[in-house]
Amino acid sequence: MPQVLSFLQTIFVMGIVLGFMILIHEFGHYAAAKFFKVRVEVFSIGFGKRLWGFRRGETDYRISILPLGGYVKMSGENPMDERTGDAGEFLSHPKWQRFIIAIAGPAMNIMLAFALWTGVFMVHFEYPAVFDGPAVIGWILPNTPAASAGIQIGDKIVRVEDIANPTWEQVSYKEALGSNQPLKFEIERNGKTSEVTLVPQPAGRNQMGDLGWVPKEPAFIATMIEPGMPAEKAGLKVGDEIMTVNGQQIPALAVLVDTLSRTKDQPLDIVVRRNGQVMNFRVTPVLSPGRIAAETRYRIGLASAPTKVVSLPFGEAVRKSAAECKKNSLLILELLQKMVERKVSIRQVDGPIGIGSAVGSAARQGLTQLLFVSAIISLNLGVFNLLPIPILDGGVILLLFIEGLMQRDISLRIKERIYQAAFVFLVLFAVTVIYNDIIKQLPGTQ
């Protein structure tokens, strides 16, 4: 029953978040169209059959049966529609006005992401504590690219590709998007620097690149104990510092996960420090699903994610929000570029199931985390819609640009073929993403 309630809660929260993102996006188009006196026939949240709505003036405001998007229908917007030359038709307006109407939707999503991040940074910005320090390696997992290359505990990453003195956040992004691709690193050891090329291996449900190294953290602190799991039953508590497991030092959660993959259901002797006192526990792991069924593995129900919390003044929050928008936009474009070049798997793209899972997880962590994830979704929606694919807003902008260079309109026959091809492409892309989304939820998916 609790799992059913959690699922329903996730669906509800995802509906609210995505519905709001779509509403903001379509409102951008709507407001710009109204400003330029373009007649708006339909303002819809969702596609397909009309479920509910009302008419005010010339516009039908509706909620439709498929809540996977939304649209604003303007008179004469579709090149295949019969044109009357009416001043209220979209194509009767100058190209610069059509450009503003087209870009207004994505712009609203990007501005929403900026506003959400600014608010989060001002109120309660929580981030991994390890991001503050230099990229020093705390552990090397066996049989991984880092282990094969001779990387050692205590090595410092002083360059990754073109980034000097990177943070662990920058290293992790390069690593994740570098699956099966050579990455150049400069490693500092005992005051000497050497160059090494490493190839991250695809790992996990999203096939993100993984080199097998773990950041050095001040201590391995239990930040969450899952109710009903072996760790809680044995008496472990939040705040316990995990010192050793079966006599082995455990500097990070990834090391414990690796240990469990080898020891499976064998009892573990865990030594912790609690309020300055050293305590011993015996814990027997169980085979249990993680956040999703595809991550079923031996677990004890303990998590460690040491974080720092800051509240920034308005000016700093604005600057950090702008930097966050820039960073994430470039990461989205880099991912898309590598997908086109077939350097990364399409499994790195989450569909409705993956997005819903992320939204549900964020909601359980609190309002600020939900707003942070919502900002990421909003930015993704804005950037994706700016891609130069006909039917998308970026495609409309591209055709307007081409027509501007040609100083005449593209023929309706050619536009019709372009839109048909784009529609087929987007349908195939959506089907592929959703298919991969489902596959990633299956037990045993790697």
N, C-alpha and C positions, 0 to 999 in steps of 0.2 A: 504493500500500500504506500509506504513512504516514497518508493521509486516512482510509482504512478503519479503521486502528487508533485514530485520534483519534475517529472516530464511535463506535466500540465503547466506548472509554473514557468518552465523554460519556454514552452510554446507561447504562453501569454506574454511574457516579457519580450520575446523575440518579435511577436506581432506588434507590440507597442513601439519598440525601437525601430524596426524596419518601416512600419507605417508612418512614423514621424519623419524618418529620413526621406521617404518618398513624397510625403506631403510638402516638406521644405523644398525639395527639388522641383516638383511640379508647380509650386507656388512661385518659384523664380520665373519660370516660363510664363505663367499666368499673369503675374504682375507686370512683366515687361510687355507682354502682348496688349494688356489693357492700357498701359501707358501710351503705346503707339496706336491705340484705337484699332487693333486687330480683333475681329469678332471671335470670341472663344465659345465654341459650341458645347464642349464637354470638359469637365474637370473630374477625373476618375482616379480613385485609389484602388488599384487592382485592375485586372483585365477580364475580358469575357462578359458573361451575362450580368446585367444590372441587378443588384440585390436590393438596394435602398438608395434613396436620394431625394433631391428636390430641385425645382427649377426656379431660378431667380433671374429675371431679365432674359438675356439671350443664351444663358449658360445653364446646362444640366450638371448639377453637382451630384456625384454618385459614388457608391462603394460597389465594386464588382466582385465576382465570385472567386477569381484567382488573385490572391494577395501577394503576388510575386513581382510587384512593380506598380506602375501607374502611368497615366498619360494626360496631356492636355491636347484636345483636338481643336485646332483653329480652322476657320473657313479657308478653303483653298490651299491648305498646307500640303496636302498630298499632290505631287506633280501629276498623278493619274486622275485626279478629280477634275470634273468639268469646271472651267473657269468662266466667270461672268464679267470679270473686270471690275467687280464691286470694290469700293475703297476699303471695305472691311476685310478683304481677303488677304491672307498672309503674303502671297506672291505678288500682290499689288503694291507692296511697300518696298522702299529702297533696300538694297543689299545690306547697308550698314545697320538698319533697323532689324532686319532678319538675323544678322549676326548677333546683335545684343540679345534678342529673344532666345536664340539658340544657346548662347553661353550663360544665360542667366541661371538656368537650372544647376549645372555643375558648380557655378560660382557660389550659389547659395549653400551647397553641400560643403564646399571648401571653407566658406566663412563660418558655417555651423561648427565644423571640426575645430577651427581656430578659436571660436568662442568657448566651446566646451573645454578644450585644453587649458585655455586661459583661466577659466573658473576653477578647474581641478588644481592647477598649479598654485592658485591663490589660497585655496581652502585646505586641501589635504593631498599632497603629492607623495605617493609611496613608491619607492623603487628599490631594486636589489642593492644591498649594501656593497657588494663586490664591484659595482660599476664605478665607485668613487676612486678606487685605487688603481695602480698600474696593472697591466695584464701579466701577472705572475702565475706560473703553473703550480697547482697544489697537488695534482695527482695525475698519473698516466694509467689509463685502463689497458689491460693486456690485449694483444692481438688487434691493435688498432694502428692506423697510419702514423700517429705520433709515437707509439711504442716502436714500430719498425724503423722509424727515422732516428731513433736514439735520443728523443727529447727526454729531459729529466725534470724531476721535481725541483722547483726553485728557478728554473729557466724563466727569463723575462722576454716577452714579445715586444720588440722595439720598432717593428715595422711589419705591416701586412699589406701587400701590393703597394699602393701609392700613399698609404696612411702611416705617418710617422707617430711613434709613441701612442698607439691606439689604446682605447679603453676596452674592457672585456665586451662591452656592448657592441663596439665596432667590429671586434674580432668575431663575435658570434654571428653577426649579420653576414660577413664575408664567408664564413664557414658554412652557414646554412644555405646560402645561394650558390655555393661553389661545388655542389655535388658532382663528383667524377671529373672535376676540372683542376688542373694544377694551380696552386696558389703559392706565391713567393712570400716567404717570411724571413725576417732577420731576428735571430735569437741571441740574447745576451746571457753569457754564463761566466761567472767569476771575472767580470770586467772585460771579457773578450766577446766580440760579435761575430757570428757566422751566418751565412745564408743557407736556407733549406727550402726545398720545394715539396709541398705536401698536397696530396689529393684526397679531399674529404669523401668518405663513402656514404651513400644514401642509407638512411636509417629511419626507423619509426614509420608511423602511418602516413606521414606527409613526405617521406623520402627526403628529408632535409639532410644537408651535408653534415658529417660528423667526423672529427679527427681523433677523438678519444682522449682529449685532455680535459681536466677539471680545474676551474679557477681556484686559486688559493684564497681561503676565507679565514677570518680570525678564529672561528670555532664552528663546529657543527652543532647547532642548537635546534632542538625540536620546537618548531613553531606551530605544529598542529598534530594532535593525537586523535585518530579516527575512532568514534564510538563503536564499541562492540568488536574491535579488532584486537589481535594478540598483544600489541604494545600497551593498550589501555588495560587489558585483563591482567597483564604482568605487573602493572603499577607505574609504568612510565608516564611522565607528565610534561606538559608544555613548559619550556624553559630549561629542560634537562640538557646538559652538554654531553653529547655522545663521545666518549673517549676511545673505547676499543670495542670491537666485535670479534669474538673468538680470538682475542689477543692481538688483533690487527688494528692499527690506527685507521679511523674512518674520518677523513677530513671534509667529506661532502656527501650529499645524498646520492649522487651518481655512483660513488664507490660502494655504498650500501646496496644499491640496486644491482650492481655487478656482482657483489658477494652473494646476494640472494639467488641470482640466476645460476650460481654454481652449487650452493648448499641446498637449494630447494626447500624441502620441508624439514630439514634437520634443525634441531633446537640450537639457538644462538645464545651464547653467554655475552651479555652486553654490560659494559661498565660505563656509568654516567657520573657526572658531577652535578650535584643539586645543592644550591646554597652553600657551596664550599665543602660539602660532604661527598665522599666517593661511595657509590652504591652499586650493587651487582644485581642483575636481573637475568632470568632465563626466559627466552621468548621463542615460541614455535611458529614459524611462518605458515600462512595458508595460501592456497591458490585462489586468487580473487581478482575480479575485474578492477581496473583503475577507473579513470574518469569515463572511459568508454569501454565497451566489451572487447574491442580489438587489442586492448592493452592488458589482457588477462595475464597475470604473472604471480610469482610468489611475493607476498607482501606481509608486512607486520602492522600497517596502518599508521605510519609515522611520516611526517613531511618536514622539510627544513627549507625555509626561504627567508633568511634574515634580510630585513628591509630597513630602510631609513625613511623618515617622514619629514617633509619640510612644507612650509607655507610661505610662498614668495610674495613680495610686494607687487603691485599692479604692473609697474614697468618691467620688472624682471620676468613676470609671468607672461607678459605680451611677447617679449623677446624669445623666451623659451618655447612658447606656443608656435611662433613663426618658424623657429628652427625645427620643431617637431613636424610641422606641415611640410617643410622642405625635405627633411630627411626621409619621411615616409613616402612622399611623392616620388622621390628618386628611387627608393627601394621598389615601389610598385612598377615603375618603368623598367628598372633593371631586371626584375623578375619576368616581365612580359617580353623584353628583348631576348632573354635567355631561353624562354619558352619557344619563341619564334625560331631561334637558332638551334633548338632541340638540345640545349645544354642542361636543362633541368626538366624534371617530370611535371606534368600537369597536375599530379597529385599534390603538389605544393599549393594549389589553389583550392580554397575551401568553398563549397557550395552552401545551400540552405541548411543542411544538417550540421556542417562544421561551424557555420556562423551561429546557428542556434545553440550549439554546445558552448561556444565561446561566450555568448551573451548570457546563457544560464549560469555558467561558472562565475562570470563577473558579477552577476546579480547577487549570487550567494556570498561574495566577498564584500559587498557594500555598495552604496550609491556612487561614491567617487570612482570606484573601479569600473562600474557599469558605464558611467559617463565617459571614462577614458576609452573603453572599448567602443562605445558608440561613436566617439570622435574618429577612431580608426576606420570604422565602417563607413561613416559619412564621407571621409576623405577618399576612401577607395571608390565609393559610388561616384563622386565628383570626377576623379581622375579617369576612371574607366569610361565614363560617358564622354570624355573629351578625346577618346581615341578616334582616329580618322576612319571610322567605319560607317558607311551609309546606314541610315536609320537611327544610329546614335547621334547625339548632338555634335560630336566632333566630325562626323561624316557630313552633316548639314553645313558646318563651318568650312570644311574642305571643299565642298562643291561650290559654295559661295566664293571662296578664294579663287578657284579655277575659273569660274564664270567672270570674276572681276578681271583676271588676267586676259581672258579671251574677249572681254568687253561685249559679250553676248551670252544668252542663256543656253545651257546644254539642252539638246532636243529631248522631248518627253519620252521618245522611244528608248534612247540611251539611258535616261534616268530610270525608266521602268526596269530595264535589265539590271542596272546597278543595284537597285533596291531589292530586286528578287534574289540576286546572288548574295547580297548582304544578309537578307532574311534567312536564307538557307544556312549560311555560315554561322549566324548567331544561334539558330536552333540546334545545329550540330554541336556547337561549343557548349551550350547549356546542357544538352543531353550528356555529353562527355563528362562535364564537371559533376553533374548529379550522379551519374553512374559511378565515378570515382569516389564521390562522397559516400555512397552506399557501400562500396567495396571496402573502404577504409574502416567501416564499422564492424566488419566481420571478424570473428575471433581468429587469431593466428595471422592476421594481416601484418606484414612487415614492410 
